[in-house]
Amino acid sequence: MPPELQLLVIVLALLGFWAIVMRPARVQQRRVAALQADLAVGDEVIISAGIYAQVVALEDDTVRLEVAPGTVITAARQVVVRRAGDAASDRPTEAGPDDRTSDEH
């Protein structure tokens, strides 16, 4: 195989890796950064530990979250990873036994 063709194969493999792995990760990072910048008091959010909370106050780099009635914690904005309403749309739905369709009637 000529050296130019080998180089082309390597370059194409790197471009494929970037398109499959790196680009979607960057898009997700931008989406999370935009969410963290757009937080508002009253938003229901999920933090990186999987805890659901409501935003009660915002500061420059921190957010105060109510995790239970009367229990407020202070956390870095970076721990907020999504809005609670968005979590339901991210989960795949599973068909239960009553949800199956059959042509036998």
HUGIUR-V49112 format. One record per residue. PHI is phi in degrees with one decimal (none if undefined). Layout:
PHI + PHI
//
This chain:
none + -64.7 + -59.9 + -64.9 + -68.5 + -61.9 + -63.4 + -63.1 + -63.0 + -63.7 + -62.9 + -64.0 + -64.7 + -65.2 + -63.4 + -63.0 + -60.1 + -62.6 + -67.8 + -85.7 + -108.3 + -72.6 + -63.6 + -61.0 + -64.6 + -65.9 + -62.1 + -64.2 + -60.4 + -64.6 + -63.3 + -67.7 + -62.6 + -65.8 + -60.8 + -63.2 + -75.6 + -96.4 + -59.9 + -135.4 + -60.1 + 99.5 + -65.6 + -90.6 + -130.7 + -121.4 + -95.4 + -60.0 + -82.2 + 88.8 + -89.3 + -85.4 + -153.3 + -115.7 + -72.4 + -111.9 + -158.5 + -126.2 + -128.0 + -54.3 + -111.1 + -125.0 + -139.4 + -100.5 + -120.8 + -94.6 + -95.9 + -155.1 + -53.9 + 83.5 + -110.7 + -116.4 + -118.7 + -107.6 + -139.8 + -69.4 + -57.6 + -64.6 + -79.2 + -78.0 + -109.8 + -167.5 + -81.6 + -63.2 + -65.2 + -75.2 + -66.0 + -65.2 + -75.8 + -81.7 + -80.3 + -71.4 + -92.8 + -111.3 + -81.2 + -83.7 + -63.6 + -82.9 + -89.5 + -71.4 + -103.1 + -143.4 + -91.0 + -88.4 + -122.2
//
